[in-house]
């Protein structure tokens, strides 16, 4: 347990594994990290704070992996990220953001669509709360953060399962 959360598992969907030509949407991916929280963890902002403080959150998503003392999260300096920066959004809005990111002009292969449904969209449907991290501005971007062309981050809270899931969808 770290900050009241226990890491249960992760999944990674690399679009490159689903396309015939690796240059065709081959630099898109979704990273999913699932953590368990205890029943007494009832406040969403407290859960967001615990997630931000958890070592699994210290991932630059640029090949370095999780660094327990890492100062980066995605394209941002970790010190800039607070629970108040996450906006509560509807399931419909989260699906819209992700579908627009996947690209409506591209017909995803059925295997990719099935994996996205299982790992992302089913979790969105089960969530009691969905939070979206908007863009933080240029001052929050770390020294090599612009490697990400798009960076979408969602935190899904599923109280019945006692799980909080971090979903990052990005291009690099």
Steps between C-alpha positions, in 0.01 A plus 500: 500500500624848410293804606204267562519353148637162392607448139314199358614493143562679175414462134656660195339527157750594231324587174811393310411136572167532319585669171647358180730800448669609828506863378119498488393606851793302635602757758176494698452304817286468812650425842266374774599473866254350746525557874285383790378728777344422834130541572559795733651701212183685407612847388585527129751785551673291767522208258644729232758628748592144597539408133724801433713397799525136391821380336304362200408861417870586454513388139629722221333279237804547279684174557636565848221314675403554861770670705420496874666840550437628147416869458291452182152384413433476129602832346471685832712568803335300777507797739245684282232229524238532773158339551330832419629485140282196427158584361207269565357399162222273380553158350366635171758782497785259583394266219477796261854619587640150451307431179617831350855411602480151344397695186161467335667498156687179586318170527677325789568130451249278682770365737592853607135593543443190717801580720394865538148385591626254763777712653360853467135537402366228733687665789354838406151344507559355848646817653308701758725799437706601198762773524692657214831682525495799268804668354708669768677759286854548378653570841398153623660313210829339602830518312413228245123489549411618146577147375125437540292642213175419681461408865163404647476390860196362677456379856212255545359430844297180537375487858324164474828337393713719731717594204652814359630474146742737330452503122751688286448517123775673304694544179875529494 
